[in-house]
């Protein structure tokens, strides 16, 4: 399949076969990642800028590692030490990047739509590394890759996502991808953190985790932003954990060998018990590894290279 997109802003713009193509491309990338000698000349001479307006460990490091393995030059744009602190607008930053003739910009921003704005302004490709509460497409793609590794086809597989759905860009992008690949998706959380409009994406909404676990093939716990309690969105951490935390006893309700995911960082003992996070059911560490492979695939697809470069 010939890749036809300049940017990756969210999964709503992709067809199911395009998502499958990304995941298929990530397969050999993972093999390369696990080699003792990993450096490739594939994207030698290409430039990748990491433009992160929000703190990030996993996503930024994962993208940087992916680009370097493929041979690209990477630049970390430190917002704290840049002209942004002097009042430079996103538009002016975009024009600066344009003048530098970069090939790819990976952006994380607190404002929904920031990545789309950059994509409209830049000739370079843009990958959305997370924008506000809107989207986090590369996290969704690595989750899909991990799920397919463990479950095979996602057609009619039951995937439960539990936690703060309201503020989660991870949940939104995952729902789009999972539905395109034919999964049955159930979103679970307290009423104050479970927006009713999500049902229009073709998913089931529930406030009762224990009632939704039977038959689940995979369960994903979302990070709970602890400041939400101060906003009155749930009564207490203790009550949240009692009703929605994943632990080894609760996961037995699925009645099968269910895999457990978490996008990180984890609040252990709140969203997920440590013993479950460290158990054979957990694929959390594999998500991190697969994140590099998927991001390698995306960088490769967006800024070039031929199949012969992948030896």
N, C-alpha and C positions, 0 to 999 in steps of 0.2 A: 504494500500500500504506500502510495506517495503522500507524505505529510503535507497538509495544505494550510496550516495555521501559522501565523507569525507569532502569536502570543498564546499563553495559557492563563486565562483569568478565572474560570470556574468550569465545572463539568457540564453545565447546561448547554454549552456551545458544542459539545462533542457528541457524536453518534456512538452507539454501543460498540461498533466495530473499531472506531478510533480509540476508545478506551482499551479495548482488547489489544490493539496494536501497540499501545504504550506498554501494557503489561507484558506482551510477548517480547518486546525489545528489552525490557528490564531483565528478562531471564538470563541472556548471555552477559549482561552487565554485572549481574550478581556473581556469575562464574569468574569474571575478570576481577571483581572486588575481592574474592576469596583467594586469589593467586598470591604466592609469595612476592612476585614481581608484578606490580599493578600499573605502572606508568605507561600510558599509551601516547602515540604522536597524533592521534585522531584529530584533535582540535588545536594543534599547534598554530600559533599566530592569531587565534581568536581571543577576544577579551570579554570577560564576564565581570559585571559590577554587582556587588551585594549592597543593596541600599535598604538598611534596616532602621526604621524609625521607632521600633519597639524592641525591648530586650528579647533575645532568643539565644538558646544554646543549641538545641537539636537541629532546628531547621537551618540556621545559618551555617553551622559547622558541617551539616550534611551536604548542603549545596556547595560549599567551598571544597570539601573533599571530593565530591563528584566531578566538579569542573577540573580540579588538578589532576585527577586520575586520567581524565580524557586529554590532558595536555594543554588546556586553556590557561591563559593568564587571568588571575583573579585580583580584584581590588575590593577591599572592604571599606565602604564609605561610612566612616564613623560620624554619626549625626551629632554626638556630643562635642566633637572637635571640628565641626564643619561650619559653613556659613549659615546653615539652618538656625544655629544658635544666635546668629546675628540678624535673623528675620528673613532669610532667603525663602521665597515661596517654592512650592513643589514645581510650579511651572518653570521658574528660573533654574532650579536644579536640573530639570529635564533638559532645558536648553544647553546647560553646561555639559551634560552627558552626551547630548547630540554632537556638540562641537568636538568632543573627544573621540567620536567615531567608534563607540563601543558596539559590540555585537549583541550582547544580551544583558538585560537588567533584571535582577531578582529583587522584588520590593516587598517589604512588610511595613504596614502603616496602620495607625489607629483609626483612620477614616475609611468607611466603606466607600468603594468606588475609586480609591486612589490608584490602584493598579490599572484600572480601565482608563483613567485620565492619562497616565503615563503612556499607555499603549497607543492612545490617539495622538500623542505629541511626538513620539519617538519613531524613527525608522528602525531602530533596534528592536529585537524581540523583547517581550516582557513576560516574566512568570510571576504570578501572584503568590507570594510567600505568606499570605494572610492579610486581609484588609478588614479592620474593625470586627463587627459581628457578622460580616457578610459571607466570606468564603475562605477556604483553605484547601485548594484543590490538590496540592501535592501530598498533603496528609491523607486525604481520601484515597488517592491513587495507591499510596503505599499500604493503606489498610486493605484495599481491594486485592492487591498483589499478595499480601499475607494470607488473606482469607482464601484466595484461590489456590495457593500453595497447600493449604491444609484441608480444604473442603472440595477442591475441584470446581466444577461448575457451580455458580451461585444461583442458578435457576431454582426457584421455589425453596431456597434455604431460608430458615428463619433467623434473622439477625436482630437482637435486642440492643438498643442503645439507651443507657440510663444516666441521668444526671441533669445538669443545667443545660437543657436544650435551648432555652430562650436566648442565652448569650453566646452560644457555641457555633462558631464558623465551621468547626470540625464536623458537627452533626449535620449542618445544612449541606455541605459538600458531600459527605458520605451518603446521605439520603439520595441525592441526585445520582451518584454513581451506582449505588446498590440497586436502585429501581431500574436503571437502564440495563443492568445485567440480570434482571429478573428475580431479585431476592424479595422475600417478604420481610418488611421492616416494621418493627414496633419501637416507638419512642416512649420512654417511661421517665417520670419525674414528678415532683410536687406540682400541684396545680399552678402555683405562681411562677414556675420555671418551665412550663410546657405550653407554648403558644398554640392556640386552637387553629391558627391558619396553616400549621404544618400538615394538617390532614388533607389539604388540597394537593399535596405532593404524592398522595396515594399511600400514606402510611397509617398505621393504627396508633392512636394515642392512649396511654393508660397511666393511672396514678399508682397502680398496684404491681410492683415488681414481682412478687412471689407468684401472682396469678399468671404472669406472662412468661415465666421461665420454662415451664414444661414444653419440651420439644425444641428448645432453642439450640441452634447449631453453633452460634457464637454470641457472646455478650461483650459489649464495649462499655466500659465505665468512662465517663467524662470528668475532667478536672473540675472540681467545685471551687470557684473563686470565693474565698472565705469572707471577703468584704460584702458579699451578697447578704450575709446574715445581718449585717449592720443596716442594710436597706430594708429589713423586715420581710424579705422574700421567703424565708423559712424560719421557724421558731428557734431552733438550736442545732448545733453540730451533732449533738447526741441523738436528737430525734431523726435528723437526716440519715445518720449512719444506721440507726435501727431499721429504717424503712427501705433504704436504697443502697447501702454499702454491699459490695460483693465479698463473700467469704466462702470458705470451702464447704461449710454446711449448707449455705443457701444455694450454691451452684449445683448441689446434688438434686435439686428440684427439677432440673432439666431432664433427668432420666436418661442422659446419654453423655458421651465424652465431649463436652462443650469446651471450645477454646475461649480464652479470655484475652481481651485487648484493652489497651489504655494509651491515649496519644501522648501522655506525659506533659509536664512533670506530675507525678503522683502525690497526692496527700494520703500517705499510708495510714490505714486505720479509719479513714473517713470515706473515701470512695471505694477503696479496695483494701482488704487485709493483706499484711505482708506475706503470710504463709501461702495465700492464693497467688499473689504476684510472683512468688518464687517457685511455684509448683509447676509440674509438667504440663498443666493445662494452659499456663500463661505463654503467650507469644510476644510479650512486650519487648524483650531484647531483640527478637527477630524483626519486629517492626522497625527498630532503629537501623539494623543492617539493611533491610529492604528499602528503607527510605533513601539511602545512598544509591542503591541500584536503580530505583525508579527515577530519581533526580538525574542520574547519569543518562538514562534513557531520554528524558525530556530535553536536557541540554543538547544531546546528540541530535534529536529530531528537529529542534528549533534552529540550531545554527550550523548544521551541516556535517558532512562526512559521508563517506561511501562505505558500503559493506566491507570492502577490502581493507578499510582502515582498522577493523575490529579484531584483527588477528592477535 
